[in-house]
Amino acid sequence: MGGAAGGATRGVNARTPLQAAMPHHLLTSLSRDDHASAGAGAGGAVYGMGFLGAVIYYIQAATSFWSGVLGVLKALFWPGFLVYELLKMVGA
């Protein structure tokens, strides 16, 4: 009749004694659903390594200060250049 063994059942939002003892900010950070950003670190690492390589390449190829500055800007946007060239190559 009463539900769970030993008495009353807990509601959906009921907290365990361990959760009740935890600080609120820690409890909310542990309860978040982080599955959506689980693989985000790998993409950032690939972009970072590409950015570093592109900066080194463009600065080495620079013949003046302003071409070096342009190279740093190109290094920031290298994924866009890559996608543009790939789409141009396949004729899209």
DRENLUMKE-849639 format. One record per residue: z, x, y of N, C-alpha, C, O, CB in turn; residue number from 1. Coordinates in pm, 1 decimal. Glycine has a CB too. Layout:
N
- Z/X/Y/Z/X/Y/Z/X/Y/Z/X/Y/Z/X/Y/NUM
...
end
This chain:
92
- 0.0/79.4/-118.5/0.0/0.0/0.0/0.0/84.6/126.3/-74.4/54.7/219.7/116.9/-90.8/-1.0/1
- 80.6/188.4/131.8/98.5/266.3/252.1/-7.8/371.9/272.5/-11.6/430.3/380.8/231.0/330.1/250.0/2
- -93.9/400.7/177.6/-198.4/500.3/195.9/-166.1/629.1/123.7/-161.5/631.8/0.8/-219.6/527.7/342.5/3
- -143.8/735.4/197.8/-121.0/867.5/138.9/16.8/874.5/76.6/106.9/797.9/110.9/-137.0/977.7/244.4/4
- 31.0/966.9/-14.8/159.4/984.9/-81.7/264.5/1026.2/20.1/242.7/1117.6/99.7/148.7/1090.0/-194.6/5
- 376.8/959.3/17.1/485.3/997.3/105.3/493.8/915.6/232.0/581.3/942.0/314.4/472.4/1138.8/140.5/6
- 409.0/819.6/251.6/428.8/736.0/368.8/302.9/708.0/446.2/196.9/681.2/389.6/526.6/798.6/458.2/7
- 317.0/715.0/578.3/209.7/672.7/667.9/92.2/770.0/664.1/109.0/889.7/640.8/262.3/659.8/810.7/8
- -24.2/717.0/687.1/-143.3/801.4/694.1/-162.9/850.2/836.0/-119.8/785.9/931.7/-268.2/725.2/645.7/9
- -227.4/963.3/848.6/-255.8/1016.6/982.6/-385.8/958.6/1034.6/-478.2/931.1/958.2/-263.3/1171.2/980.7/10
- -391.5/940.7/1162.7/-514.3/895.0/1226.3/-613.8/1009.7/1235.4/-581.6/1123.4/1200.7/-485.3/837.4/1366.2/11
- -731.4/980.8/1280.7/-836.6/1080.9/1292.2/-797.6/1191.6/1389.3/-829.4/1308.2/1365.8/-966.7/1015.9/1336.7/12
- -729.4/1156.9/1497.7/-693.8/1254.6/1600.5/-553.3/1311.3/1584.6/-504.4/1379.2/1674.8/-706.5/1192.1/1735.6/13
- -487.8/1285.3/1472.8/-352.4/1335.8/1452.1/-355.4/1487.1/1433.7/-448.6/1542.4/1375.3/-286.6/1267.7/1330.0/14
- -251.0/1553.1/1484.9/-244.6/1699.3/1476.9/-144.3/1741.7/1371.2/-40.9/1677.4/1353.0/-207.1/1760.1/1613.4/15
- -175.1/1849.7/1301.9/-82.2/1906.4/1204.7/27.6/1978.9/1281.0/11.2/2005.1/1400.1/-155.1/2003.0/1105.3/16
- 139.1/2012.2/1216.6/244.7/2088.0/1285.3/195.2/2221.9/1339.4/238.2/2264.8/1446.5/361.2/2111.8/1190.9/17
- 105.6/2288.2/1267.0/50.2/2414.9/1314.5/-31.7/2393.6/1441.4/-21.5/2472.0/1535.8/-36.6/2480.1/1205.6/18
- -112.7/2288.2/1444.2/-192.0/2258.6/1563.3/-103.7/2220.7/1681.2/-135.6/2253.4/1795.5/-290.9/2146.5/1534.6/19
- 7.1/2152.0/1654.8/97.8/2111.5/1761.6/164.7/2233.3/1825.1/198.6/2230.0/1943.4/203.9/2014.7/1707.7/20
- 184.2/2341.3/1747.9/249.6/2461.1/1799.8/153.0/2552.8/1874.6/196.7/2642.3/1946.9/314.3/2537.4/1686.5/21
- 22.9/2531.6/1858.1/-76.7/2618.3/1921.8/-97.1/2580.0/2067.4/-89.4/2462.0/2101.8/-210.1/2611.3/1846.7/22
- -123.3/2679.0/2154.5/-157.8/2646.8/2293.9/-286.1/2564.1/2298.3/-373.9/2579.9/2213.5/-174.5/2776.5/2378.1/23
- -296.1/2476.7/2396.9/-409.5/2383.6/2404.7/-543.2/2456.3/2416.5/-639.5/2416.9/2350.7/-391.9/2289.7/2523.2/24
- -551.9/2561.6/2498.8/-679.9/2631.1/2517.1/-725.9/2697.4/2388.6/-846.1/2705.6/2363.5/-668.5/2735.5/2627.8/25
- -632.7/2745.0/2306.5/-670.2/2805.5/2179.7/-718.1/2698.5/2082.4/-814.9/2718.4/2009.0/-552.3/2883.5/2120.0/26
- -650.1/2587.0/2082.9/-685.0/2478.1/1992.5/-823.8/2423.6/2022.8/-900.4/2397.1/1930.2/-581.8/2366.4/2001.9/27
- -858.0/2406.2/2150.1/-989.7/2352.4/2183.4/-1099.7/2452.3/2153.7/-1210.0/2412.4/2116.3/-994.9/2312.0/2329.4/28
- -1072.2/2583.1/2169.7/-1176.8/2680.9/2140.7/-1201.4/2690.8/1990.9/-1313.1/2720.9/1948.7/-1139.2/2818.1/2197.2/29
- -1098.5/2665.9/1909.4/-1116.4/2670.3/1764.8/-1184.1/2545.6/1710.9/-1246.8/2550.0/1605.1/-983.4/2688.9/1697.0/30
- -1172.3/2434.5/1782.1/-1225.9/2309.5/1730.5/-1370.5/2284.9/1771.6/-1432.8/2190.1/1723.9/-1140.9/2195.4/1776.6/31
- -1424.9/2369.4/1860.0/-1563.5/2349.7/1902.7/-1660.3/2374.3/1788.7/-1632.0/2453.1/1698.4/-1596.8/2441.4/2019.7/32
- -1773.0/2308.1/1792.5/-1877.1/2327.4/1692.8/-1971.5/2435.7/1743.0/-2055.7/2409.3/1828.8/-1953.8/2194.4/1664.1/33
- -1958.6/2556.5/1691.0/-2037.4/2669.9/1737.9/-2158.6/2698.6/1650.3/-2216.2/2807.0/1659.0/-1951.0/2792.2/1745.0/34
- -2198.2/2604.3/1566.7/-2311.4/2629.2/1478.6/-2443.1/2640.2/1555.1/-2534.8/2708.2/1509.0/-2321.4/2519.3/1375.3/35
- -2454.3/2575.9/1669.0/-2578.8/2577.0/1744.6/-2610.6/2715.5/1800.2/-2727.8/2749.3/1816.6/-2571.8/2476.5/1857.8/36
- -2509.2/2795.7/1829.3/-2532.6/2927.6/1886.5/-2502.5/3040.0/1787.8/-2479.4/3153.5/1829.4/-2448.9/2945.1/2010.8/37
- -2502.5/3010.7/1659.2/-2465.2/3110.7/1560.2/-2561.8/3228.2/1557.8/-2517.0/3341.3/1538.8/-2458.1/3047.8/1423.5/38
- -2691.6/3207.6/1575.8/-2788.1/3315.9/1569.8/-2833.5/3365.2/1705.5/-2930.2/3440.8/1714.1/-2905.7/3272.8/1492.2/39
- -2766.4/3324.5/1811.2/-2810.3/3359.6/1946.4/-2793.2/3507.7/1975.9/-2867.1/3562.0/2058.1/-2733.9/3278.5/2048.5/40
- -2699.3/3574.2/1912.4/-2675.6/3715.4/1938.9/-2792.0/3803.6/1898.5/-2821.7/3901.8/1966.4/-2552.3/3760.3/1867.8/41
- -2857.7/3770.2/1789.7/-2968.2/3851.7/1741.9/-3086.2/3847.6/1838.7/-3150.2/3950.4/1861.2/-3011.9/3805.1/1603.9/42
- -3116.1/3732.8/1895.5/-3224.7/3722.0/1992.8/-3196.2/3801.0/2118.0/-3286.0/3863.4/2174.5/-3249.1/3577.7/2028.6/43
- -3071.0/3798.9/2161.9/-3032.0/3875.8/2278.9/-3043.4/4025.7/2254.4/-3081.8/4101.1/2343.8/-2890.5/3840.6/2319.4/44
- -3010.0/4068.4/2133.3/-3020.0/4210.2/2099.2/-3165.9/4254.8/2096.9/-3198.2/4363.3/2145.1/-2953.7/4237.9/1963.2/45
- -3252.9/4173.1/2041.9/-3395.2/4207.1/2037.3/-3451.9/4213.8/2178.4/-3526.9/4305.8/2211.1/-3473.4/4104.3/1952.8/46
- -3416.3/4116.4/2262.4/-3462.8/4117.6/2401.2/-3409.3/4240.3/2474.5/-3482.7/4304.2/2549.8/-3419.4/3988.8/2474.1/47
- -3283.1/4273.4/2453.1/-3223.0/4389.0/2518.8/-3289.2/4520.2/2478.9/-3315.1/4605.4/2563.9/-3076.1/4395.2/2487.2/48
- -3316.2/4536.2/2351.2/-3383.4/4657.9/2305.3/-3526.7/4663.1/2359.7/-3574.7/4769.8/2398.1/-3384.1/4664.7/2150.3/49
- -3593.8/4549.8/2362.9/-3728.2/4544.7/2419.7/-3727.8/4576.2/2567.7/-3815.7/4647.0/2616.9/-3789.9/4408.7/2396.7/50
- -3628.7/4523.7/2639.6/-3616.6/4551.0/2782.3/-3594.4/4699.9/2806.2/-3658.6/4759.7/2892.6/-3501.7/4469.2/2843.4/51
- -3504.3/4759.0/2730.3/-3476.3/4901.2/2746.4/-3600.2/4986.1/2717.5/-3631.4/5078.8/2792.1/-3361.4/4943.1/2654.8/52
- -3669.7/4954.2/2609.9/-3792.1/5027.0/2577.1/-3899.7/5010.1/2682.7/-3969.8/5105.4/2716.3/-3845.1/4981.7/2443.6/53
- -3912.9/4888.4/2735.3/-4013.8/4862.2/2837.9/-3980.6/4934.8/2967.6/-4070.3/4987.6/3033.4/-4025.9/4712.0/2863.6/54
- -3852.5/4938.2/3005.2/-3813.6/5009.7/3126.9/-3845.3/5158.0/3112.9/-3900.4/5218.9/3204.6/-3663.4/4989.4/3156.6/55
- -3810.9/5215.8/2999.2/-3839.9/5357.8/2977.6/-3989.8/5383.2/2983.2/-4034.3/5479.6/3045.5/-3783.2/5405.0/2842.4/56
- -4067.9/5297.3/2918.6/-4213.5/5314.9/2918.6/-4270.5/5305.4/3060.1/-4345.1/5393.2/3103.3/-4279.8/5210.0/2828.2/57
- -4235.5/5199.1/3131.7/-4292.5/5177.4/3265.0/-4247.7/5282.8/3365.6/-4325.8/5322.0/3452.3/-4254.4/5039.9/3315.6/58
- -4124.2/5329.0/3355.7/-4078.5/5432.0/3449.5/-4146.8/5565.4/3420.3/-4180.7/5639.5/3512.6/-3925.1/5447.9/3442.1/59
- -4167.1/5596.0/3292.9/-4239.1/5719.9/3259.2/-4383.5/5714.9/3305.9/-4440.4/5816.8/3345.1/-4234.6/5745.1/3108.4/60
- -4442.6/5596.3/3301.7/-4582.5/5582.4/3341.3/-4600.1/5565.7/3491.8/-4712.7/5568.5/3541.5/-4644.0/5464.9/3270.2/61
- -4490.0/5548.5/3565.0/-4497.8/5523.6/3709.6/-4541.8/5649.2/3783.0/-4498.0/5760.0/3752.0/-4361.9/5475.3/3764.0/62
- -4629.4/5629.6/3881.1/-4676.4/5742.0/3962.8/-4612.7/5741.8/4100.7/-4626.1/5838.9/4175.3/-4827.8/5737.8/3976.2/63
- -4543.1/5633.1/4135.7/-4474.4/5625.8/4264.3/-4348.0/5541.9/4247.2/-4325.4/5481.3/4142.5/-4567.2/5565.4/4374.8/64
- -4267.4/5540.0/4351.0/-4144.0/5461.5/4347.8/-4174.2/5313.3/4326.1/-4109.9/5248.1/4243.8/-4064.8/5480.9/4478.1/65
- -4271.7/5260.1/4399.6/-4300.6/5116.5/4391.8/-4363.6/5076.6/4259.1/-4344.7/4963.9/4213.5/-4392.1/5075.8/4505.1/66
- -4437.6/5166.5/4196.9/-4489.0/5132.7/4063.6/-4374.9/5133.2/3962.0/-4380.4/5061.8/3861.9/-4600.2/5232.3/4020.5/67
- -4271.2/5214.0/3987.8/-4151.6/5209.8/3903.4/-4075.6/5080.0/3919.9/-4027.3/5022.7/3822.3/-4060.5/5326.5/3935.0/68
- -4064.9/5033.1/4044.6/-3999.1/4904.3/4071.3/-4077.5/4791.8/4004.6/-4018.5/4702.3/3944.0/-3987.0/4878.6/4224.5/69
- -4208.5/4796.0/4015.4/-4292.5/4696.4/3948.7/-4274.6/4703.4/3797.2/-4275.7/4600.8/3729.2/-4440.4/4717.1/3985.7/70
- -4258.3/4824.0/3745.3/-4235.1/4841.0/3601.6/-4105.5/4776.7/3556.2/-4100.4/4715.8/3449.3/-4233.6/4988.0/3566.0/71
- -4000.3/4789.5/3636.5/-3872.8/4725.3/3601.4/-3889.4/4573.4/3601.0/-3836.0/4505.1/3513.6/-3760.6/4767.3/3700.7/72
- -3963.2/4521.1/3698.3/-3988.5/4375.8/3700.3/-4070.6/4332.4/3579.5/-4044.2/4227.8/3520.1/-4061.5/4335.6/3829.9/73
- -4170.6/4413.4/3543.2/-4249.2/4381.4/3423.6/-4161.8/4385.6/3299.1/-4179.2/4305.0/3207.7/-4367.1/4479.0/3408.5/74
- -4067.9/4479.4/3295.7/-3979.1/4490.3/3179.8/-3890.7/4367.5/3165.2/-3856.4/4328.8/3053.5/-3892.7/4615.1/3191.0/75
- -3853.5/4305.8/3276.9/-3772.8/4184.1/3270.0/-3849.3/4069.0/3205.3/-3791.8/3986.8/3133.9/-3726.8/4143.8/3409.4/76
- -3978.8/4064.6/3231.3/-4059.6/3951.2/3187.1/-4155.5/3986.5/3073.6/-4255.9/3917.9/3054.8/-4137.8/3896.4/3303.3/77
- -4126.2/4093.2/2996.8/-4218.4/4134.1/2891.7/-4243.4/4025.4/2786.7/-4354.9/4020.2/2734.9/-4165.7/4257.2/2824.4/78
- -4147.2/3937.1/2751.0/-4181.6/3833.8/2652.4/-4291.7/3740.3/2701.9/-4376.2/3696.6/2623.7/-4058.0/3752.5/2617.2/79
- -4290.8/3709.9/2829.9/-4396.2/3624.6/2885.3/-4532.3/3690.8/2877.6/-4631.2/3626.1/2843.2/-4365.0/3589.0/3029.3/80
- -4538.3/3819.5/2909.5/-4664.5/3893.7/2897.8/-4711.5/3897.8/2752.7/-4830.6/3883.7/2724.9/-4648.4/4037.1/2952.3/81
- -4616.9/3917.3/2660.1/-4651.6/3923.1/2518.1/-4711.6/3791.6/2470.9/-4815.6/3790.8/2405.0/-4528.5/3957.3/2434.3/82
- -4647.1/3681.2/2504.0/-4696.9/3549.4/2461.5/-4832.2/3521.0/2525.2/-4921.4/3467.6/2459.2/-4596.1/3437.9/2498.4/83
- -4848.9/3555.5/2651.5/-4976.7/3534.2/2720.5/-5089.3/3610.0/2650.5/-5196.2/3554.6/2625.1/-4966.7/3578.5/2868.0/84
- -5064.0/3737.4/2619.7/-5167.8/3817.8/2554.3/-5197.4/3768.0/2412.7/-5312.7/3768.1/2369.6/-5125.5/3964.7/2549.7/85
- -5094.4/3726.0/2341.0/-5116.0/3672.4/2205.3/-5198.1/3543.2/2208.8/-5287.5/3523.7/2126.5/-4980.6/3646.5/2135.6/86
- -5167.4/3455.3/2304.4/-5244.2/3330.4/2314.8/-5387.5/3358.0/2358.9/-5480.2/3290.3/2314.7/-5176.6/3233.4/2413.5/87
- -5406.0/3456.8/2445.7/-5539.8/3493.1/2488.3/-5620.1/3550.0/2370.7/-5740.5/3527.2/2359.1/-5533.5/3594.6/2603.3/88
- -5550.6/3624.3/2284.2/-5617.0/3686.2/2169.1/-5663.9/3581.7/2067.5/-5772.3/3594.2/2010.6/-5522.7/3785.8/2101.4/89
- -5581.6/3478.6/2045.0/-5618.6/3376.8/1946.5/-5709.8/3270.5/2006.0/-5758.7/3183.8/1933.6/-5494.0/3311.3/1889.6/90
- -5733.4/3275.8/2135.9/-5826.4/3183.2/2199.6/-5766.4/3049.1/2234.0/-5839.5/2951.2/2248.4/-5943.0/3162.2/2112.1/91
- -5638.8/3041.9/2247.3/-5574.5/2913.4/2280.0/-5580.7/2882.7/2427.6/-5531.3/2778.7/2471.2/-5429.9/2913.6/2235.0/92
end
